[in-house]
């Protein structure tokens, strides 16, 4: 029987500074993945287009989610100097890097659902 201390796993969700926990905090919640998927599928979208594609989201939650995704560097908000003001949202390169990971996670979930 070994008495050595267990080795620390750098991606263990139990660690206090877990990178997985940080990643899940960026995309967690009911709406963020839906917003990211909409932007991936349709490209750059305006606020009202995102609201229509995300049925059930309130304006306050949509605004909050977009601000958080922008602050985390996953989406970019572009405001045009027009009257009325036009604002568009799109994925950043950093956000696009997340897409293959999300596709793998979806594949994994589908596989688990079949078993």
DSSP file (Angstrom, degrees, kcal/mol; ACC not computed):
  #  RESIDUE AA STRUCTURE BP1 BP2  ACC     N-H-->O    O-->H-N    N-H-->O    O-->H-N    TCO  KAPPA ALPHA  PHI   PSI    X-CA   Y-CA   Z-CA
    1    1 A X              0   0    0      0, 0.0     2,-0.3     0, 0.0     0, 0.0   0.000 360.0 360.0 360.0 129.5    0.0    0.0    0.0
    2    2 A X        -     0   0    0      1,-0.1     0, 0.0     2,-0.1     0, 0.0  -0.624 360.0-171.3 -85.1 137.5    1.4    3.3   -1.0
    3    3 A X        +     0   0    0     -2,-0.3    -1,-0.1     2,-0.1     2,-0.1   0.300  46.8 120.8-108.0   7.5    1.5    6.2    1.5
    4    4 A X  S    S-     0   0    0      1,-0.1     3,-0.1     3,-0.0     2,-0.1  -0.394  72.6-100.3 -72.8 151.7    2.5    8.9   -0.9
    5    5 A X        -     0   0    0      1,-0.1    -1,-0.1    -2,-0.1     3,-0.1  -0.384  44.9 -97.4 -68.3 145.9    0.2   11.8   -1.4
    6    6 A X        -     0   0    0      1,-0.1     2,-0.2    -3,-0.1    -1,-0.1  -0.352  43.0-108.2 -64.2 144.7   -2.0   11.8   -4.5
    7    7 A X        -     0   0    0      1,-0.1     2,-0.3    -3,-0.1    -1,-0.1  -0.469  32.9-109.7 -74.1 144.8   -0.7   13.7   -7.4
    8    8 A X        -     0   0    0     -2,-0.2     2,-0.6    -3,-0.1    -1,-0.1  -0.589  24.9-143.6 -75.6 130.7   -2.4   17.0   -8.2
    9    9 A X    >   -     0   0    0     -2,-0.3     3,-1.7     1,-0.1     6,-0.2  -0.864   4.8-146.8 -95.7 121.7   -4.4   16.8  -11.5
   10   10 A X  T 3  S+     0   0    0     -2,-0.6     9,-0.7     1,-0.3    -1,-0.1   0.661  97.6  41.2 -66.9 -14.5   -4.1   20.2  -13.3
   11   11 A X  T 3  S+     0   0    0      7,-0.1     2,-0.4     8,-0.1    -1,-0.3   0.107  80.8 133.7-117.4  23.3   -7.6   19.8  -14.7
   12   12 A X    X   -     0   0    0     -3,-1.7     3,-1.5     1,-0.1     9,-0.2  -0.590  52.6-144.7 -74.9 126.3   -9.4   18.5  -11.6
   13   13 A X  T 3  S+     0   0    0     -2,-0.4     5,-0.2     1,-0.3    -1,-0.1   0.607  96.2  66.9 -67.0  -8.3  -12.7   20.3  -11.0
   14   14 A X  T 3  S+     0   0    0      3,-0.1    -1,-0.3     7,-0.0     2,-0.1   0.689  78.2  97.6 -85.5 -17.7  -12.0   19.9   -7.3
   15   15 A X  S X  S-     0   0    0     -3,-1.5     3,-1.0    -6,-0.2     6,-0.1  -0.389  78.2-129.3 -69.7 148.5   -9.0   22.2   -7.3
   16   16 A X  T 3  S+     0   0    0      1,-0.3    -1,-0.1    -2,-0.1    -3,-0.0   0.807 108.4  41.1 -69.6 -28.9   -9.6   25.8   -6.2
   17   17 A X  T 3  S+     0   0    0      4,-0.0     2,-0.4     5,-0.0    -1,-0.3  -0.306  83.6 161.8-111.9  49.0   -7.9   27.2   -9.3
   18   18 A X    <>  -     0   0    0     -3,-1.0     4,-1.9    -5,-0.2     5,-0.1  -0.536  35.7-151.7 -75.1 124.4   -9.3   24.7  -11.7
   19   19 A X  H  > S+     0   0    0     -9,-0.7     4,-2.4    -2,-0.4     5,-0.2   0.833  98.2  56.5 -64.8 -30.5   -9.2   25.8  -15.4
   20   20 A X  H  > S+     0   0    0      2,-0.2     4,-2.8     1,-0.2    -1,-0.2   0.917 106.1  49.7 -65.4 -41.7  -12.2   23.7  -16.2
   21   21 A X  H  > S+     0   0    0      1,-0.2     4,-1.9     2,-0.2    -2,-0.2   0.897 111.0  49.6 -62.0 -40.3  -14.2   25.5  -13.5
   22   22 A X  H  X S+     0   0    0     -4,-1.9     4,-1.2     2,-0.2    -2,-0.2   0.904 112.1  48.1 -65.3 -41.0  -13.1   28.9  -15.0
   23   23 A X  H  X S+     0   0    0     -4,-2.4     4,-1.4     1,-0.2     3,-0.4   0.929 111.5  49.3 -65.3 -44.9  -14.1   27.7  -18.5
   24   24 A X  H  X S+     0   0    0     -4,-2.8     4,-1.6     1,-0.2    -1,-0.2   0.832 105.9  57.6 -65.3 -31.6  -17.5   26.5  -17.3
   25   25 A X  H  < S+     0   0    0     -4,-1.9    -1,-0.2    -5,-0.2    -2,-0.2   0.851 105.5  51.8 -65.3 -32.8  -18.1   29.8  -15.5
   26   26 A X  H  < S+     0   0    0     -4,-1.2    -1,-0.2    -3,-0.4    -2,-0.2   0.831 124.8  24.6 -72.5 -32.0  -17.6   31.6  -18.9
   27   27 A X  H  < S+     0   0    0     -4,-1.4     6,-0.4     5,-0.0    -2,-0.2   0.393  98.7 113.9-114.4   1.9  -20.1   29.5  -20.7
   28   28 A X     <  +     0   0    0     -4,-1.6     4,-0.4    -5,-0.2     3,-0.2  -0.108  42.8  61.4 -73.0 171.3  -22.3   28.3  -17.9
   29   29 A X  S    S-     0   0    0      1,-0.2     4,-0.4     2,-0.1    -3,-0.0  -0.305  93.4 -71.1  99.7 173.5  -25.9   29.2  -17.4
   30   30 A X  S    S+     0   0    0      1,-0.1     4,-0.2    -2,-0.1    -1,-0.2   0.784 121.4  30.2 -74.2 -29.4  -29.1   28.6  -19.4
   31   31 A X  S  > S+     0   0    0     -3,-0.2     4,-2.4     2,-0.1     5,-0.2   0.721  93.3  79.3-111.5 -25.0  -28.4   31.1  -22.2
   32   32 A X  H  > S+     0   0    0     -4,-0.4     4,-2.6     1,-0.2     5,-0.2   0.891  97.2  47.6 -61.4 -42.6  -24.8   31.6  -23.0
   33   33 A X  H  > S+     0   0    0     -6,-0.4     4,-2.7    -4,-0.4    -1,-0.2   0.896 111.4  52.0 -65.1 -38.0  -24.3   28.4  -25.0
   34   34 A X  H  > S+     0   0    0     -4,-0.2     4,-2.2     2,-0.2    -2,-0.2   0.906 110.8  47.8 -63.4 -40.6  -27.5   29.2  -27.0
   35   35 A X  H  X S+     0   0    0     -4,-2.4     4,-2.4     2,-0.2    -2,-0.2   0.929 112.6  48.2 -65.8 -44.8  -26.1   32.6  -27.8
   36   36 A X  H  X S+     0   0    0     -4,-2.6     4,-2.1     1,-0.2    -2,-0.2   0.904 112.2  49.7 -61.9 -41.5  -22.7   31.3  -28.8
   37   37 A X  H  X S+     0   0    0     -4,-2.7     4,-2.7     2,-0.2    -1,-0.2   0.889 109.8  51.2 -65.9 -38.9  -24.4   28.6  -31.0
   38   38 A X  H  X S+     0   0    0     -4,-2.2     4,-2.7     2,-0.2     5,-0.3   0.925 111.4  47.1 -63.2 -44.0  -26.6   31.2  -32.7
   39   39 A X  H  X S+     0   0    0     -4,-2.4     4,-1.5     1,-0.2    52,-0.2   0.860 113.4  49.4 -66.9 -34.2  -23.6   33.4  -33.4
   40   40 A X  H  < S+     0   0    0     -4,-2.1    -2,-0.2    -5,-0.2    -1,-0.2   0.928 116.2  41.4 -67.9 -44.6  -21.7   30.4  -34.8
   41   41 A X  H  < S+     0   0    0     -4,-2.7    -2,-0.2     1,-0.2    -3,-0.2   0.875 130.3  24.2 -71.4 -38.3  -24.6   29.3  -37.0
   42   42 A X  H  < S-     0   0    0     -4,-2.7    -3,-0.2     1,-0.3    -1,-0.2   0.447  94.4-140.0-113.1  -1.7  -25.7   32.7  -38.3
   43   43 A X     <  +     0   0    0     -4,-1.5    -1,-0.3    -5,-0.3     2,-0.1  -0.462  67.9  12.7  76.9-150.7  -22.6   34.9  -38.0
   44   44 A X  S    S-     0   0    0     -2,-0.1     2,-0.3    46,-0.1    46,-0.2  -0.387  75.2-177.9 -64.9 132.1  -22.9   38.5  -36.8
   45   45 A X  E     -A   89   0A   0     44,-2.6    44,-3.2    -2,-0.1     2,-0.2  -0.952  23.3-124.4-133.6 152.4  -26.3   39.3  -35.4
   46   46 A X  E  >  -A   88   0A   0     -2,-0.3     4,-2.3    42,-0.2     5,-0.2  -0.476  38.3-100.4 -87.1 165.9  -28.1   42.3  -33.9
   47   47 A X  H  > S+     0   0    0     40,-0.7     4,-2.4     1,-0.2     5,-0.2   0.914 121.8  47.5 -53.2 -51.8  -29.6   42.4  -30.5
   48   48 A X  H  > S+     0   0    0      1,-0.2     4,-2.3     2,-0.2    -1,-0.2   0.837 109.7  53.9 -65.2 -32.3  -33.2   41.8  -31.7
   49   49 A X  H  > S+     0   0    0      2,-0.2     4,-2.0     1,-0.2    -1,-0.2   0.918 110.1  47.2 -66.1 -42.2  -32.1   38.9  -33.9
   50   50 A X  H  X S+     0   0    0     -4,-2.3     4,-1.3     2,-0.2    -2,-0.2   0.901 110.6  52.6 -63.5 -40.2  -30.4   37.2  -30.9
   51   51 A X  H  < S+     0   0    0     -4,-2.4     6,-0.3     1,-0.2     3,-0.2   0.907 110.1  48.0 -62.8 -41.7  -33.6   37.9  -28.8
   52   52 A X  H  < S+     0   0    0     -4,-2.3     3,-0.3     1,-0.2    -1,-0.2   0.870 112.9  48.0 -66.5 -36.9  -35.8   36.2  -31.5
   53   53 A X  H  < S+     0   0    0     -4,-2.0     2,-0.7     1,-0.2    -1,-0.2   0.687 106.3  60.1 -77.3 -18.5  -33.4   33.2  -31.8
   54   54 A X  S >< S-     0   0    0     -4,-1.3     3,-1.9    -3,-0.2    -1,-0.2  -0.640  83.3-160.1-112.1  72.4  -33.3   32.7  -28.0
   55   55 A X  T 3  S+     0   0    0     -2,-0.7     3,-0.1    -3,-0.3    -3,-0.1  -0.279  71.7  21.1 -59.7 128.5  -36.9   32.1  -27.3
   56   56 A X  T 3  S+     0   0    0      1,-0.4    -1,-0.3    -5,-0.2     2,-0.2   0.217  86.8 127.4 101.3 -13.4  -37.8   32.8  -23.6
   57   57 A X    <   -     0   0    0     -3,-1.9    -1,-0.4    -6,-0.3     2,-0.2  -0.559  54.9-131.7 -78.3 139.7  -34.8   35.0  -22.7
   58   58 A X     >  -     0   0    0     -2,-0.2     4,-2.7     1,-0.1     5,-0.2  -0.537  20.6-114.5 -84.9 156.9  -35.7   38.3  -21.1
   59   59 A X  H  > S+     0   0    0      1,-0.2     4,-2.6     2,-0.2     5,-0.2   0.887 116.8  51.9 -57.6 -38.7  -34.2   41.5  -22.3
   60   60 A X  H  > S+     0   0    0      2,-0.2     4,-2.3     1,-0.2    -1,-0.2   0.918 112.2  44.4 -65.6 -42.9  -32.3   42.0  -19.0
   61   61 A X  H  > S+     0   0    0      2,-0.2     4,-2.9     1,-0.2     5,-0.2   0.883 112.8  52.1 -70.0 -37.8  -30.8   38.5  -19.1
   62   62 A X  H  X S+     0   0    0     -4,-2.7     4,-2.6     2,-0.2     5,-0.2   0.949 112.1  45.6 -61.6 -48.6  -29.9   38.8  -22.7
   63   63 A X  H  X S+     0   0    0     -4,-2.6     4,-2.3    -5,-0.2    -2,-0.2   0.923 115.1  47.6 -59.9 -44.9  -28.1   42.1  -22.1
   64   64 A X  H  X S+     0   0    0     -4,-2.3     4,-2.3    -5,-0.2    -2,-0.2   0.919 112.6  48.2 -63.1 -45.3  -26.4   40.6  -19.0
   65   65 A X  H  X S+     0   0    0     -4,-2.9     4,-2.7     1,-0.2     5,-0.2   0.908 111.8  49.6 -64.1 -41.9  -25.3   37.5  -20.9
   66   66 A X  H  X S+     0   0    0     -4,-2.6     4,-2.3    -5,-0.2    -1,-0.2   0.906 110.8  49.9 -63.8 -41.1  -24.0   39.5  -23.8
   67   67 A X  H  X S+     0   0    0     -4,-2.3     4,-2.6    -5,-0.2    -2,-0.2   0.908 112.6  47.4 -63.3 -41.6  -22.0   41.8  -21.5
   68   68 A X  H  X S+     0   0    0     -4,-2.3     4,-2.0     2,-0.2    -2,-0.2   0.919 112.0  48.9 -66.9 -43.7  -20.5   38.7  -19.7
   69   69 A X  H  <>S+     0   0    0     -4,-2.7     5,-2.4     1,-0.2     6,-1.1   0.881 113.9  47.7 -63.0 -37.3  -19.6   37.0  -22.9
   70   70 A X  H ><5S+     0   0    0     -4,-2.3     3,-1.6    -5,-0.2    -2,-0.2   0.925 110.3  50.8 -67.6 -45.0  -18.0   40.2  -24.2
   71   71 A X  H 3<5S+     0   0    0     -4,-2.6    -2,-0.2     1,-0.3    -1,-0.2   0.831 109.1  52.5 -62.0 -32.3  -16.1   40.7  -20.9
   72   72 A X  T 3<5S-     0   0    0     -4,-2.0    -1,-0.3    -5,-0.2    -2,-0.2   0.450 116.4-116.7 -84.0  -0.4  -14.8   37.1  -21.2
   73   73 A X  T < 5S+     0   0    0     -3,-1.6    22,-0.4     2,-0.2    21,-0.3   0.632  84.0 115.4  79.8  13.9  -13.6   37.8  -24.7
   74   74 A X  S   <S+     0   0    0     -5,-2.4    18,-2.0    -6,-0.2     2,-0.3   0.773  77.8  26.2 -87.8 -27.7  -15.9   35.3  -26.4
   75   75 A X  E     -B   91   0A   0     -6,-1.1     2,-0.4    16,-0.3    16,-0.2  -0.910  69.9-138.0-131.0 161.1  -17.9   37.8  -28.4
   76   76 A X  E     -B   90   0A   0     14,-3.0    14,-1.9    -2,-0.3     2,-0.5  -0.959   9.8-149.7-119.3 138.9  -17.3   41.2  -29.8
   77   77 A X  E     -B   89   0A   0     -2,-0.4     2,-0.5    12,-0.2    12,-0.2  -0.937  12.4-167.6-108.4 123.9  -19.8   44.1  -29.7
   78   78 A X  E     -B   88   0A   0     10,-3.0    10,-2.6    -2,-0.5     2,-0.5  -0.957   1.2-165.2-116.8 120.4  -19.6   46.5  -32.6
   79   79 A X  E     -B   87   0A   0     -2,-0.5     2,-0.3     8,-0.2     8,-0.2  -0.902   9.4-150.1-107.0 128.9  -21.6   49.8  -32.3
   80   80 A X  E     -B   86   0A   0      6,-3.2     2,-2.2    -2,-0.5     6,-0.9  -0.763  21.1-120.2 -99.8 142.8  -22.0   51.8  -35.5
   81   81 A X  S    S+     0   0    0     -2,-0.3     2,-0.3     4,-0.1     4,-0.1  -0.514  71.2 120.5 -81.1  74.0  -22.3   55.6  -35.5
   82   82 A X        -     0   0    0     -2,-2.2     2,-0.5     4,-0.1     4,-0.1  -0.871  67.5 -93.2-130.7 163.4  -25.8   55.7  -37.0
   83   83 A X  S    S+     0   0    0     -2,-0.3     2,-0.2     1,-0.1    -2,-0.1  -0.982 119.4  31.4-122.1 118.7  -29.2   57.0  -36.0
   84   84 A X  S    S-     0   0    0     -2,-0.5    -1,-0.1     1,-0.0     2,-0.0   0.616 115.4-110.9 -69.0 160.5  -30.8   54.9  -34.7
   85   85 A X        -     0   0    0     -2,-0.2     2,-0.5    -4,-0.1    -4,-0.1  -0.335  29.1-151.2 -62.4 135.5  -27.7   53.2  -33.2
   86   86 A X  E     - B   0  80A   0     -6,-0.9    -6,-3.2    -4,-0.1     2,-0.4  -0.951  13.5-174.9-112.5 128.5  -26.9   49.8  -34.7
   87   87 A X  E     - B   0  79A   0     -2,-0.5   -40,-0.7    -8,-0.2     2,-0.3  -0.983   0.9-172.4-124.8 133.0  -25.1   47.3  -32.6
   88   88 A X  E     -AB  46  78A   0    -10,-2.6   -10,-3.0    -2,-0.4     2,-0.4  -0.931   8.5-152.8-125.1 150.0  -23.9   43.9  -33.8
   89   89 A X  E     +AB  45  77A   0    -44,-3.2   -44,-2.6    -2,-0.3     2,-0.3  -0.954  20.5 162.2-122.3 140.2  -22.5   40.9  -32.0
   90   90 A X  E     - B   0  76A   0    -14,-1.9   -14,-3.0    -2,-0.4     2,-0.2  -0.964  41.1 -88.3-149.3 164.7  -20.1   38.3  -33.3
   91   91 A X  E     - B   0  75A   0     -2,-0.3   -16,-0.3   -16,-0.2     2,-0.1  -0.521  36.5-138.2 -74.7 141.4  -17.7   35.6  -32.2
   92   92 A X     >  -     0   0    0    -18,-2.0     4,-2.4    -2,-0.2     5,-0.2  -0.421  32.4-101.3 -83.7 171.1  -14.1   36.6  -31.5
   93   93 A X  H  > S+     0   0    0      1,-0.2     4,-1.8     2,-0.2     5,-0.1   0.899 127.9  53.9 -59.1 -39.7  -11.3   34.3  -32.5
   94   94 A X  H  > S+     0   0    0    -21,-0.3     4,-0.7     1,-0.2    -1,-0.2   0.902 108.8  48.2 -61.1 -42.2  -11.1   33.2  -28.9
   95   95 A X  H >> S+     0   0    0    -22,-0.4     3,-0.8     1,-0.2     4,-0.6   0.877 108.7  53.8 -65.6 -38.2  -14.8   32.3  -29.1
   96   96 A X  H >X S+     0   0    0     -4,-2.4     3,-0.8     1,-0.2     4,-0.5   0.825 100.1  61.5 -66.6 -30.8  -14.3   30.4  -32.3
   97   97 A X  H 3< S+     0   0    0     -4,-1.8     4,-0.5     1,-0.2    -1,-0.2   0.772  98.9  58.3 -64.1 -25.1  -11.6   28.4  -30.7
   98   98 A X  H <X S+     0   0    0     -3,-0.8     4,-2.1    -4,-0.7     3,-0.4   0.748  86.7  79.4 -75.0 -25.1  -14.3   27.1  -28.2
   99   99 A X  H <X S+     0   0    0     -3,-0.8     4,-2.6    -4,-0.6     5,-0.2   0.878  89.6  49.1 -59.2 -46.5  -16.5   25.7  -31.0
  100  100 A X  H  X S+     0   0    0     -4,-0.5     4,-2.2    -3,-0.2    -1,-0.2   0.876 111.6  51.9 -61.6 -33.5  -14.6   22.4  -31.6
  101  101 A X  H  > S+     0   0    0     -4,-0.5     4,-2.3    -3,-0.4    -1,-0.2   0.915 110.2  47.7 -66.5 -42.4  -14.6   21.8  -27.9
  102  102 A X  H  X S+     0   0    0     -4,-2.1     4,-2.5     2,-0.2    -2,-0.2   0.884 110.3  52.3 -65.9 -38.4  -18.4   22.3  -27.7
  103  103 A X  H  X S+     0   0    0     -4,-2.6     4,-2.4     2,-0.2    -2,-0.2   0.912 110.4  48.4 -62.9 -42.1  -18.9   20.0  -30.7
  104  104 A X  H  X S+     0   0    0     -4,-2.2     4,-2.5     2,-0.2    -2,-0.2   0.903 111.2  50.1 -64.0 -41.1  -16.9   17.3  -28.9
  105  105 A X  H  X S+     0   0    0     -4,-2.3     4,-2.5     2,-0.2    -2,-0.2   0.901 110.7  49.3 -64.2 -41.2  -18.9   17.8  -25.8
  106  106 A X  H  X S+     0   0    0     -4,-2.5     4,-2.5     2,-0.2    -2,-0.2   0.906 111.1  50.0 -64.3 -41.8  -22.1   17.5  -27.7
  107  107 A X  H  X S+     0   0    0     -4,-2.4     4,-2.4     2,-0.2    -2,-0.2   0.925 111.1  49.3 -61.4 -44.7  -20.9   14.3  -29.4
  108  108 A X  H  X S+     0   0    0     -4,-2.5     4,-2.4     1,-0.2    -2,-0.2   0.913 111.0  49.6 -59.7 -44.3  -19.9   12.9  -26.0
  109  109 A X  H  X S+     0   0    0     -4,-2.5     4,-2.1     2,-0.2    -2,-0.2   0.902 110.7  49.6 -65.0 -40.8  -23.4   13.8  -24.6
  110  110 A X  H  X S+     0   0    0     -4,-2.5     4,-1.4     2,-0.2    -1,-0.2   0.911 111.3  49.8 -62.6 -42.2  -25.2   12.2  -27.5
  111  111 A X  H  X S+     0   0    0     -4,-2.4     4,-1.5     1,-0.2     3,-0.2   0.909 111.3  48.3 -63.0 -43.3  -23.0    9.0  -27.1
  112  112 A X  H  < S+     0   0    0     -4,-2.4    -1,-0.2     1,-0.2    -2,-0.2   0.858 108.1  55.2 -66.0 -35.3  -23.8    8.9  -23.4
  113  113 A X  H  < S+     0   0    0     -4,-2.1    -1,-0.2     1,-0.2    -2,-0.2   0.810 107.3  50.5 -68.2 -29.4  -27.6    9.4  -24.1
  114  114 A X  H  <        0   0    0     -4,-1.4    -1,-0.2    -3,-0.2    -2,-0.2   0.854 360.0 360.0 -76.8 -35.5  -27.6    6.4  -26.4
  115  115 A X     <        0   0    0     -4,-1.5    -1,-0.2    -5,-0.1    -2,-0.2   0.478 360.0 360.0 -68.1 360.0  -25.8    4.0  -23.9
